[in-house]
Amino acid sequence: MPEAARPRPSVLYRWTVLIFISLAMGGNYYIYDSINPLERIFIDRLGFSATQFGWLNASYSVAAVATLLIGGIVIDRIGTKKALTVFALLCFLGAILTAFKGQPVTMIAGRTVLGLGAESMIVAVTTALAKWFKGKELSFAFGINLTIARLASVAADNSPTWANRVFYPQGPGGAPSWQGPLLLAVGAGALSVVMALTYWALEVRAESRYELGKAGESDKLDFKQMFRFNTSYWYVVILCFTFYSAIFPFRTFAIDFLTNKILAGLGGVSASEVARVSALGAAGSLNSLLPFSAMIATPLFGLLVDRVGKRALFMMLGSVLLMPVYLMLAYLPFNRIVVVHLWHYGTWSVPVAGLVATSMMGISFSLIPAVMWPSVAYIVEQSRLGTAYALMTLIQQIGFFIMNLLIGKANDYSAAGLQNVGGYALGMWIFSVLGFVGLTFSILLRVRETGPHRHGLETITTVSAAT
């Protein structure tokens, strides 16, 4: 069909594409978060230290930094459909390596391969979406894509509940399996490859029948422009570093910490195996509140901020919410219990203090990203946005690398575990310091954006932009 006569793909076709590439990205998210419930199993069954467990995600971040330097170039060279499939295959290979042999070196290598594929895959999905959706549709499509991907994170955190037989193949009184849960991640990787190949077929078919938009430009790091950004941008970058370094490395170690904190109130080392299984499920549910709340609340906060402005103020509020959370978790007793009904996952008894603290963290995790990432577009000129976002993401991954290792070493140093739940306090203090630094720079950003060097973060709204 002549190109000029080609119609745009139908709404049904475009939303079908969205579902397939979102499921592909969801497989990526599941693999990354699949190790969250496994720290204590790795320590007890495989002889891991907390530092070695931290290396599983630290190695991912090292690979992700390399990805940020070359991933966008690869996508531009081979196209989104091929790139998406290649990166999905890397994620699949990483999951297989991680599950293949219960040795730190092999598993760390698997997570490194995952890092090479996963971050590039996210860039490829983002680039592909711009081919299929325009204007207001694009923002909504991004929201749906992220919602599906975060559902996979929720599923991974709650896997000790819905995949209980995989974790405990011999029943609650038997030894837990380290490999079974990782094989679920291999299955998620296989699904991701199938979805990527399906997207490839859909795009090839569409190219001969429809007019497709240009793929969005992937963010690339321009070293010449790295140090030419204004002060407000660097305040946002430091907030990004401290905020995400306090969230994602916490999630790496959170389920082990929360499980042992819950068990400490149920008899400690003398707690029954049934209690241990129940505590692991409850801890996974608490940890999953972060992606679950972000899945729902982030778009709503984004709409609110677009209407009222006050972006630096909202970042301050999010930092205030986050700062006390870790010390609440470390020092508040978990003896008051509330029963929570978790849909088809079942009913769990969770500590009130843990529920309040993780809920506060979930609100912060929803609010700050909803404001922070769009704010860069107000601070940095359009021609340099790719470099600005790539640099932010690179520094974010450096933070993940440092904090995953630091918290692991802190837990080893303090001999944190069920016999010494107080040993987790050192890591919680480190996270709290990050929260304080983040609050400091959010205040500095607020001061600058209400002064003579402002960029409109506090004043630009959808109403003011339309007039």
C-alpha positions in Angstrom: 0.0 0.0 0.0 1.5 3.4 -0.9 2.8 5.1 2.3 0.6 8.3 1.8 -2.5 6.2 1.7 -1.8 4.2 4.8 -4.1 4.8 7.8 -3.0 5.0 11.4 -3.2 1.6 13.3 -6.6 1.1 14.9 -7.2 1.8 18.6 -7.5 -2.0 19.2 -4.3 -2.7 17.4 -2.3 -0.1 19.3 -3.7 -1.2 22.7 -2.9 -4.8 21.8 0.7 -3.7 21.2 0.7 -1.9 24.5 -0.4 -5.0 26.4 2.3 -7.2 24.8 5.2 -4.8 25.4 4.0 -4.1 28.9 3.9 -7.8 29.7 7.4 -8.1 28.3 8.6 -5.4 30.7 6.6 -7.0 33.5 8.7 -10.1 33.1 11.8 -8.0 33.5 10.4 -6.4 36.7 9.5 -9.8 38.1 13.0 -11.2 37.6 14.6 -8.2 39.3 12.4 -8.4 42.4 12.3 -12.2 42.5 15.2 -12.4 44.9 13.6 -10.0 47.5 12.0 -12.8 49.6 15.0 -15.1 49.3 17.8 -13.4 51.4 17.4 -15.6 54.5 17.0 -18.7 52.4 20.3 -17.9 50.6 22.0 -17.2 53.9 20.7 -20.4 55.6 20.8 -22.8 52.6 23.6 -21.5 50.4 25.9 -19.9 53.0 25.5 -16.4 51.6 26.5 -13.4 53.7 24.3 -10.3 53.6 27.1 -8.5 51.6 27.1 -11.3 49.0 23.3 -11.0 48.8 23.8 -7.2 48.3 26.1 -7.9 45.4 23.2 -9.6 43.5 21.7 -6.2 42.9 24.9 -4.2 43.1 26.2 -6.1 40.1 23.0 -5.4 38.3 23.6 -1.7 38.8 27.2 -1.9 37.4 25.8 -3.5 34.3 23.0 -0.9 34.1 25.6 2.0 34.1 27.3 0.4 31.1 23.9 0.1 29.5 23.2 3.8 29.9 26.3 4.5 27.8 25.6 2.1 24.9 21.9 1.0 25.2 20.4 4.0 23.3 22.9 3.6 20.5 22.0 -0.1 20.1 18.3 0.8 19.9 18.9 3.4 17.3 21.1 1.1 15.2 18.9 -2.1 15.1 15.5 -0.7 15.8 13.0 -1.1 18.6 11.6 -4.5 17.7 14.9 -6.2 17.4 16.4 -4.4 20.4 13.4 -5.3 22.6 13.8 -9.0 21.7 17.6 -9.0 22.3 17.2 -7.3 25.7 14.4 -9.7 26.6 16.7 -12.6 25.7 19.5 -11.2 28.0 17.0 -10.9 30.9 16.0 -14.5 30.3 19.6 -15.7 30.2 20.3 -13.7 33.4 17.4 -15.5 35.1 18.7 -18.9 34.0 22.2 -18.2 35.2 20.9 -17.0 38.6 18.8 -20.2 39.0 21.4 -22.6 37.6 23.7 -23.1 40.5 23.5 -21.9 44.1 26.9 -20.3 44.2 27.5 -16.5 44.7 29.8 -16.1 41.7 27.4 -17.8 39.2 24.4 -16.0 40.6 26.1 -12.6 40.6 27.1 -13.2 37.0 23.4 -13.9 36.2 22.3 -10.7 37.8 25.0 -8.8 35.9 23.6 -10.2 32.6 20.1 -9.2 33.8 21.3 -5.7 34.3 22.7 -5.5 30.8 19.3 -6.4 29.4 16.8 -5.0 31.8 17.6 -1.3 31.8 18.1 -1.3 28.0 14.8 -3.1 27.7 13.0 -0.3 29.6 14.5 2.3 27.3 13.4 0.2 24.3 9.9 -0.1 25.5 9.7 3.7 26.2 11.1 4.4 22.7 8.6 2.0 21.1 5.6 3.5 22.9 6.3 6.8 21.1 5.8 5.0 17.8 2.3 4.0 18.6 0.8 6.7 20.8 0.7 10.5 20.5 -0.3 13.5 22.7 -2.4 12.8 25.7 -2.7 9.1 24.7 1.1 8.7 25.2 1.0 9.7 28.9 -1.9 7.4 29.5 -0.1 4.6 27.7 3.0 5.1 29.8 0.8 4.9 32.9 -0.7 1.6 31.8 2.7 0.2 30.9 4.1 1.1 34.3 1.1 -0.2 36.1 1.4 -3.7 34.5 5.1 -3.7 35.1 4.7 -2.8 38.8 2.0 -5.5 39.2 4.9 -7.9 38.4 6.9 -6.4 41.3 3.9 -6.9 43.6 3.6 -10.5 42.5 7.3 -11.1 43.2 7.1 -9.7 46.7 4.0 -11.8 47.4 5.4 -14.9 45.8 5.9 -16.7 49.2 2.1 -16.5 49.5 0.7 -17.4 46.1 3.6 -19.8 45.3 3.9 -21.2 48.8 4.4 -24.8 47.5 7.3 -23.6 45.4 9.0 -22.0 48.4 8.1 -25.0 50.7 7.8 -28.1 48.5 7.9 -30.3 51.6 5.4 -28.3 53.4 5.8 -25.5 56.1 7.9 -27.9 58.3 10.3 -28.8 55.5 13.4 -27.0 54.2 12.6 -24.0 51.9 13.7 -24.2 48.3 16.2 -21.6 47.0 15.9 -22.7 43.4 12.1 -23.1 43.0 11.3 -19.4 43.3 14.1 -18.5 40.9 12.6 -21.0 38.3 9.5 -18.9 38.5 11.6 -15.9 37.5 13.0 -18.0 34.6 9.3 -18.6 33.5 8.8 -14.8 33.7 11.8 -14.3 31.5 10.5 -16.8 29.0 7.2 -15.0 28.9 9.0 -11.7 28.4 10.8 -13.2 25.3 7.5 -14.5 23.9 5.9 -11.1 24.4 8.8 -9.4 22.7 8.7 -11.7 19.7 4.9 -11.2 19.5 5.5 -7.4 19.4 8.1 -7.9 16.7 5.5 -9.7 14.6 2.9 -7.0 15.3 5.3 -4.2 14.3 6.4 -6.0 11.1 2.7 -6.5 10.1 1.9 -2.9 10.9 4.9 -1.5 8.9 3.3 -3.0 5.7 -0.2 -1.8 6.4 -0.2 1.3 8.6 1.6 4.6 9.0 3.6 4.5 12.2 5.1 7.4 14.1 8.8 7.8 14.6 10.3 6.0 17.5 11.0 8.3 20.4 14.7 9.3 20.8 16.4 7.3 23.6 18.2 9.2 26.2 21.9 9.4 25.6 24.7 10.7 27.8 26.6 13.6 26.2 29.7 14.1 28.3 30.3 17.6 26.9 27.1 18.8 28.5 27.3 16.9 31.8 28.6 19.8 33.9 26.7 22.7 32.2 23.4 22.3 34.0 22.1 24.9 36.4 21.9 24.6 40.2 18.3 23.6 40.4 19.0 20.6 38.2 21.8 19.4 40.5 19.5 19.8 43.5 17.0 17.5 41.8 19.8 15.0 40.9 21.0 14.8 44.5 17.4 14.3 45.7 17.1 11.6 43.0 20.3 9.9 44.3 19.3 10.0 48.0 15.6 9.1 47.5 16.1 6.1 45.2 19.1 4.9 47.2 16.9 4.8 50.3 14.1 3.0 48.5 15.3 0.3 46.2 18.2 -1.0 48.3 15.8 -1.1 51.3 13.5 -3.3 49.2 16.5 -5.6 48.6 16.9 -6.4 52.3 13.4 -5.5 53.6 11.7 -8.8 53.5 14.4 -10.5 55.6 14.4 -7.6 58.1 10.6 -7.4 58.3 10.3 -11.2 58.6 12.7 -11.4 61.6 11.2 -8.3 63.2 7.7 -10.0 63.1 9.1 -13.3 64.3 10.8 -11.5 67.2 7.3 -10.7 68.5 6.2 -14.3 68.0 8.8 -16.1 70.1 12.0 -15.3 68.1 14.2 -18.3 67.4 11.6 -20.6 69.2 8.8 -19.5 66.7 7.2 -22.4 64.9 7.8 -23.2 61.2 4.2 -22.2 60.5 4.9 -18.8 62.2 8.0 -18.4 60.0 6.1 -19.1 56.8 3.3 -16.7 57.9 5.9 -14.0 58.8 7.6 -14.3 55.4 4.2 -13.8 53.7 3.3 -10.8 55.8 6.8 -9.2 55.2 6.3 -9.7 51.5 2.9 -8.1 51.6 4.4 -5.0 53.5 7.2 -4.7 51.0 4.8 -4.9 48.1 2.9 -1.8 49.4 5.6 0.3 47.7 5.1 -0.7 44.1 1.4 -1.2 44.7 0.8 2.3 46.1 3.0 3.8 43.4 1.0 2.0 40.7 -2.2 3.7 41.9 -1.1 7.0 43.4 1.7 8.2 41.1 -0.6 9.2 38.2 -3.0 10.9 40.7 -0.2 12.9 42.3 1.0 13.8 38.8 -2.5 15.2 37.9 -2.6 17.1 41.2 0.7 18.7 40.7 -0.1 19.7 37.1 -3.2 21.5 38.5 -1.6 23.3 41.5 2.1 23.6 40.8 4.2 23.7 44.0 6.5 21.0 42.7 9.5 21.8 45.0 7.1 22.0 47.9 5.6 18.5 47.1 9.2 17.1 46.9 9.8 18.5 50.4 6.7 16.9 51.7 7.7 13.6 50.2 11.1 13.9 51.8 9.6 14.7 55.2 7.4 11.6 55.0 10.3 9.4 54.2 12.8 10.6 56.8 11.4 9.0 60.0 10.2 5.8 58.4 13.4 3.8 58.9 13.8 4.6 62.5 10.1 3.8 63.1 10.8 0.3 61.6 14.0 -0.1 63.6 12.7 0.9 67.0 8.9 0.7 67.2 7.7 -2.6 68.6 5.8 -5.0 66.2 3.5 -6.3 69.0 0.3 -4.7 67.9 -1.2 -6.7 65.0 -3.9 -5.8 62.5 -5.6 -8.3 60.1 -5.4 -7.3 56.5 -7.4 -9.0 53.7 -5.2 -9.2 50.6 -7.7 -10.1 48.0 -7.0 -13.6 46.6 -3.6 -13.6 48.3 -5.3 -14.4 51.6 -5.6 -12.8 55.0 -2.5 -11.8 56.9 -1.8 -10.5 60.4 0.7 -7.6 60.0 2.2 -5.3 62.7 0.5 -1.9 62.9 3.9 -0.1 63.2 5.2 -1.9 60.0 2.0 -1.1 58.1 2.1 2.6 59.1 5.8 3.0 58.2 5.6 1.2 54.9 2.4 3.1 54.0 4.3 6.4 54.6 7.1 5.1 52.4 4.6 4.1 49.8 3.1 7.6 49.7 6.6 9.1 49.4 7.5 6.6 46.7 4.4 7.7 44.8 4.7 11.5 45.3 8.4 12.3 44.7 8.8 10.4 41.4 5.5 11.9 40.1 7.0 15.4 40.7 10.7 14.9 40.3 11.1 13.5 36.8 8.7 15.9 35.0 10.3 18.8 36.8 13.5 18.3 34.9 11.7 19.4 31.7 11.0 22.8 33.3 14.6 23.2 34.5 16.6 22.0 31.4 16.1 23.1 27.9 14.5 20.6 25.5 17.7 20.0 23.4 19.5 18.8 26.5 16.8 16.7 28.1 18.2 13.4 26.9 21.5 14.1 28.6 19.8 15.3 31.7 17.7 12.2 32.2 20.5 9.8 31.2 22.8 11.5 33.8 20.1 11.3 36.5 19.6 7.6 35.8 23.3 6.9 35.8 23.8 8.6 39.2 20.7 6.8 40.5 22.3 3.4 39.5 25.6 4.4 41.2 23.5 5.0 44.4 22.0 1.5 44.1 25.4 0.0 43.7 26.8 1.7 46.8 23.9 1.2 49.1 23.3 -2.4 48.3 26.8 -3.2 49.3 26.8 -0.8 52.2 23.6 -2.1 53.8 24.8 -5.7 53.2 28.1 -5.0 55.0 26.2 -3.1 57.8 24.0 -6.2 58.4 27.0 -8.5 58.4 29.0 -6.2 60.7 26.0 -6.0 63.2 25.3 -9.8 62.8 21.7 -8.8 62.0 19.2 -11.7 62.0 16.5 -13.4 64.1 18.9 -13.8 67.0 19.8 -10.1 66.8 17.0 -8.1 65.3 18.6 -4.9 66.8 21.5 -5.5 64.3 19.4 -4.1 61.5 19.3 -0.7 63.2 22.7 0.4 61.7 21.3 0.0 58.2 18.1 1.8 59.1 20.2 4.7 60.4 22.1 4.8 57.1 18.8 5.1 55.2 17.7 7.8 57.6 20.8 9.9 56.9 20.0 9.6 53.2 16.5 10.8 54.0 17.8 13.8 55.9 20.2 14.7 53.0 17.3 14.4 50.6 15.2 16.7 52.7 18.0 19.3 52.9 18.3 19.5 49.1 14.6 19.6 48.6 14.5 22.6 50.9 17.4 24.2 48.9 15.4 23.5 45.7 12.3 25.1 47.2 14.3 28.2 48.2 15.9 28.6 44.8 12.6 28.0 43.0 10.9 30.8 45.0 13.8 33.2 44.4 15.1 35.2 41.4 16.5 32.1 39.7 13.3 30.2 39.5 12.1 28.1 36.5 8.4 27.9 37.3 8.3 24.7 39.3 6.1 26.4 41.9 3.9 28.4 39.5 3.4 26.6 36.2 0.1 24.7 36.1 -2.2 23.3 33.4 -4.3 26.5 33.7 -1.4 28.9 33.5 0.2 27.0 30.6 -3.1 27.3 28.6 -3.3 31.1 29.0 
